[in-house]
Amino acid sequence: MARLYANENFPLPVVEALRQLGHDVLTIREAGRAGQAMTDVEVLEEASSDRRAVLTLNRKHFVRLHHEQQQHEGIVACKFDADFERQAQQIHQNLEAQPTLTGQLLRVNRPAV
């Protein structure tokens, strides 16, 4: 299962559902870094130093970061989905399809209704 670092704005119900699916998810708050106005670069570096992929809704900035520096433990860039359980399942399925997240950018979109 994946080791993930949930960005500050990532929905906690999705984090909890991913944990139920067996993923090791650490939130910025749990890491003691909440409210510190970390830059996206700092988030990516902190996640990578702990061998975790970033889990984020901040797609635009993290997609750009991936193209600028591909040496990271992975980025899972998601579109917001109010159906948290469905979003967790989609992330889980995308993660299971990857042999490794290192240097990878996964985009998880909300399904068309």
LOMAR-829905 format. One line per 4 residues: for each residue x, y, z of C-alpha. Coordinates in Angstrom, 1 decimal. Each point is the difference from the previous one (the first is absolute). Layout:
N
X Y Z  ...
# end
This chain:
113
0.0 0.0 0.0  1.0 3.6 -0.5  1.7 2.4 2.4  -1.7 3.4 -0.5
0.3 3.5 1.4  -3.3 1.8 -0.1  0.2 3.7 -0.9  -1.6 2.4 2.5
-3.2 0.5 -2.0  -0.6 -3.7 -0.7  -3.3 -1.3 1.4  0.5 -2.0 3.2
-2.9 -2.5 -0.8  2.0 -1.0 -3.1  3.1 -0.4 2.0  -1.9 -2.2 2.5
-1.5 -2.1 -2.8  3.4 -0.5 -1.6  1.3 -1.2 3.4  -2.8 -2.5 0.2
1.1 -1.3 -3.4  3.5 -0.6 1.4  1.9 3.1 -1.0  2.4 1.8 2.3
-1.2 3.6 -0.1  1.6 2.8 2.1  -1.7 3.4 0.0  1.9 3.3 0.2
-1.8 0.6 3.3  1.2 -3.4 1.4  3.5 0.9 -1.1  -0.2 3.1 2.1
0.2 2.3 -3.0  -3.6 1.4 -0.2  -0.5 3.7 -0.3  3.7 0.6 -0.9
-0.7 1.3 -3.5  2.3 -2.6 -1.5  0.7 0.6 -3.7  -0.8 -2.8 -2.4
3.7 -0.6 -0.5  0.4 -0.5 3.7  -3.0 -2.4 0.2  1.5 -2.1 -2.9
3.5 0.0 1.7  -1.4 -0.9 3.4  -2.1 -2.8 -1.5  3.0 -1.3 -2.0
2.3 0.1 3.0  -2.4 -2.3 1.8  -0.4 -2.2 -3.2  -3.6 1.0 -0.5
-1.9 1.1 -3.1  -1.9 3.3 0.3  -3.8 -0.3 0.0  -1.5 3.3 -1.0
-2.9 2.0 -1.5  2.4 2.7 -1.1  0.3 -1.5 -3.5  1.3 3.0 -1.9
3.0 0.7 2.2  1.0 -3.6 0.6  -0.3 -1.0 -3.7  2.4 2.9 -0.7
2.3 -1.1 2.8  0.1 -3.5 -1.5  1.1 1.3 -3.3  2.7 2.2 1.6
1.4 -2.6 2.4  -0.7 -3.6 -0.7  2.1 -1.3 2.8  -2.7 -0.6 2.6
-1.9 -2.9 1.6  -3.1 0.7 -2.0  -2.9 2.4 -0.3  -3.7 -1.0 0.0
-1.9 3.1 -1.2  -3.7 -0.3 0.4  -3.0 2.0 -1.0  -2.4 0.7 2.9
-2.8 -2.5 0.3  -2.7 0.4 2.7  -0.5 -3.8 0.0  3.0 -0.7 2.2
-0.4 -3.7 0.0  -0.1 -0.1 -3.8  3.1 2.2 -0.2  1.9 -2.3 2.4
-1.0 -3.0 -2.1  1.2 1.8 -3.2  3.3 1.0 1.6  0.5 -3.6 1.3
-0.7 -1.5 -3.5  2.5 2.4 -1.6  2.6 -0.8 2.7  -0.4 -3.7 -0.4
0.5 0.3 -3.8  3.5 1.5 0.5  3.0 -2.1 0.8  1.7 3.0 1.5
-0.8 3.6 0.7  3.5 1.3 0.0  0.3 2.8 -2.6  -3.6 -0.5 -1.1
-2.9 2.4 -0.3  -3.5 -1.6 0.4  -3.0 2.0 -0.9  -3.3 -1.1 1.7
-3.0 1.6 -1.6  -3.6 0.1 1.3  -2.0 -2.3 -2.2  -2.6 1.5 -2.4
-3.5 -0.3 1.5
# end
